[in-house]
Amino acid sequence: MASIVIAQTTVNDEAKAYEIAQGAVEARLAAAADVEARMTLFHRSGGALRHERGYRVSFTTTTQRAADLEAWVHDRHPYDVPQWIVLPAAEASDAYLAWAVRETTVL
């Protein structure tokens, strides 16, 4: 039986966040993608502590499509090592699960 996961990445460019979110849904790799409001990202890069504006993109997809979504996002991501975190959905309504499966099924 299919199950849902929430996969997340962050980018430092709002237009790129929208592009990745919309493209993943158009490609049927995600049933939905949410771009969260601007936040501040802190991380190390090249040995230095950096902070910059960022946007989290959260994708709703099925476990069956998660690896394909990851590869697709990484091919389009501006970072050399993009954040990629997949969180299992402990529970989802039958209707929502059916919708997510339907929306991520390649026609």
N, C-alpha and C positions, 0 to 999 in steps of 0.2 A: 504494500500500500504506500502511496506517496505521502511525503511529509513536507512541511514548509520550513525554510530557513530564512533568516535575515542576514544578508551579506553586506558588509560596510567597507567603504574606503573614504579617504579624504583627499581633497585637492586644494590648491591655493588660488584657483582661478574660478570665479563664479560661472563664466561662460562655459568653461570646460566641464564643470560639474553638471550643468544643464545638458550639455552635449552628450556626456556619458550616460546620464540618467535616461534621457529621451531615446537614445540609440539602443540601449539595452532592452527597453520595452518594445520599441519598433522591431527589434530582432527576435522578439519573443523569448529572450533569455531571462527576463524578469516579468512578472505579472504587474509589478508597480515599482516605482523608484521615487524616493523622497529626497529632496535636497534641503538640508537643514540650514537655518539662518547662519549668517557669518559668525565664526568663532575665532579664537586665537589658538594657533598650534605652536607648541614648544617641542623641539627635537634637536638632536645632535646631527650635524652634517659636516663632513670633513674635519672632525675633531672639535668643531665649535658649536656652542649652544646657539640655536636660532629660534626666532619666533616670527610668525607671519600670519596673515589672515588665511582662513581656510573654510571649507565647506564639506560637511559630511554627506555622503550619498549612501542611502540605505535602500537595498534592493530586496523585494519580496520575491522569492523563487522557490522552486522545489529542490529537494536533495538531488534529484536526477539531473537538473540543469545547472547546479552550482559550479561544477568544474568547468563547464563550457562558458559560463558567465565570467568566472575568474580569468580564464585565458583571454576572453574578448576584452574585458576591462584592462588587463595588463598590457595588451597590444596598443591601447589607446591612451594609456595613463601617462601624464607628463613626468612622473617620478621614476627613477631607476629601480627603487624598491618601494612600491606602493603599499600602503596599509591594506591588508585584506583580512578581515575577521568575519567568520561565519558563526552565527548564533542560532541554535536550534529553537524552534517554536515548541514549547512544551505542550501547548494545546492550541487548537484552532477549530472553529466551527466547521461542520461538514460542508456547509454552503461556501464558506471562504476557501477551504481546501479545494473543493471542486472548481471554483472560479480560478484559483491560482494554477491548477493543473491545466485547465482549458486554455488559459492565456499564455502558457509557456509551451504549449504543444505546437510543434512546427506543422504547418498546414501543407 
